[in-house]
Amino acid sequence: MASHRIGRETFHYKWDSAHKPVLTIRSGDIVTFDVNDVLSWQLTEKSTSSDLKSLTYWT
């Protein structure tokens, strides 16, 4: 049994079968994910309500 990690640097915003797999695993392997939030770290613990005005959205 192997352990794998998929980091926050590995992400995309749209589901598409053209994306290549980032990992191949075997039954019983453990995979952990560092998940990217939808705003891509535009808000942090130091953010204030005034920061909401400057958010960038992707479509």
N, C-alpha and C positions, 0 to 999 in steps of 0.2 A: 504494500500500500504506500502510495506517494502523497505528499502534500504539495499543493500548488497555490500560487497567489496571482490574482489578476489585479493590477494596480489602477489607480485613478487616471493614469496617463493613457489607459486603453479604453476609449469610449467613443461613441458616435451618437448622433441625435436622432437618427431615423433608422427604422428597421428596413433592411434591404438584403436580399439574398446575395448581393455582390460583395458584401463584407466577408473577408476570409476569416476562418476560425483562428483564434489566438492561442488555442490550447487543445490538445487531444488528451483524453484521460482514459483510465481503465476503471472497470467496476471496482468500487471500494476506495478509490482515490478521494482525497479531501481537497476541496477547492474553496478558498476564501476570496472575497471580493472587497475592494475599496471602492465604494460607490460614489460617483460624481452626482452632485445635486443638480437639479434642472437649471439653476442660475450660474453654474460653473464658478462657484466661489466668489461671486460678486458681493455677497453679504458674509460678514464675519462676526465674531463675537463683539468686535468693536464698532460695528455698524450702528447707525442711528436711524430713526424714521425718515430723516431728510435724505438718506442714501437711496431710498426707494424711488425717488424721482429720476435717478440716473441709471436705472437698470437697463440692460440690453437684452432683447429677446431674439431668438432665432426661430425661423419658420422653415 
